[in-house]
Amino acid sequence: MTYYSRRKFILMAGATTAGTLLTHGCAANQNGQTLRSRLVVNHTTSDTPETAIASLGFIALTDAAPLIVAQAKGYFTHYGMTDVQLVRQPSWGAVQQNLSLGAANGGLDGAHLLTPMPYHLSAGKMPDGNPVLMYILARLNVNGQGISLANIYRDLDVGIDSSNLKESVEQAKAGGPGMRLKIAVTYPGGTHDLWMRYWLAAGGIDPDTDVSMFVVPPPQMVANMKAGTMHAFCVGEPWNAQLIRENLGYSALVTGELWRDHPEKSFAMRADWVDRHPKATKALLMAIQSAQIWCDRPENKDEMCQIIAASQYLNVAIDAIAPRTKGIIDYGSDRVSPTSSYAMKFWQDNASYPFKNHDLWFLTENMRWGYLPPDTDVQAMVNNVNREDLWREAAIALFHTTSQSIAIPQTTSRGIETFFDGNQFNDKKPMEYLALQSIKKLDKT
């Protein structure tokens, strides 16, 4: 597999010193305190973006809020990106295709994306096989997804332990391939696919041989459950909450229960666009970071939900979005969590920073399930695609230290990650993690 080399960006003068000073504010932010840092306009003539135009795609999901709010609240314009077009996409496959085309050919410059997708594009996992190098510039959120089941499984008390579903899975499987439980995810090798596979495998259910897994676009999940064409799905909000609102099913879990504060969506752009427009890239990042800070303030949650619920964005009722964004999680069963610690975060606790060890986990799991070859140099992929250096540059430019500093992680790894079943991922030993997984497609290919 061929991976492209990329041009290194030179951080602005004094960035290293500023970054050292800014890291002293980490503890305050990691304890969840309200951000009180003062946004400062640092633009000079030399900061003027090379272009004011960018075409960015998004899917109708709550975690697209940073892009939507950056547009609706004027952050893009404030930083000189006066002609940003947000283009709603019908599916992740359409986003992938439009990024492959590029805006010059009627497609997109960048998008709200499932974190593994920029790697798939960069590796040429497209129908035409042509690689399109992408850069991940920011994480858009952590947490905020769910695994939900149809009402016919309500009596099984299926929750974080998927083994409660195993008997039903085996009975359906005995009826033949066409009778297996039908489980929907949003994109092969994407985050929802990986959450569902991890959860099933942890309960002794092989997602490749015991059930039938297929792709459904996020906005179509509830309609398909209503039509009876699926038994379970994994998707982002607001579609789990909407399922419960329509009394069509219940949530077995929210994905933060699988992996607390797990990474989810990313903001990524075509590398050729970023390389041509470094100042415009920084402006976009500063606008999105500003929007993420705004979205995470409790006093803004109602307005955020009102903005993103609009017909041109998610096109759902506000009360399908608002409760779960505030940590009020009704699972649609006897379980209600009024103050969940698994609510979606956009900025707090370093939610925006694209840790490299998280990307490495996604790629390791892609190898586990056969989406990437077992000899893939995953570390090289991460180093080519993850541009956390550009996130840092934008964050340093955005903030001026006052009573509280912005938290900028001191390393590109969040450390050893622990999952609900006791599994741990050490980014220094990814192959050891992979070898310990008892169910994996890697063993069958």
Disulfide bonds with the S-S distance in Angstrom:
none
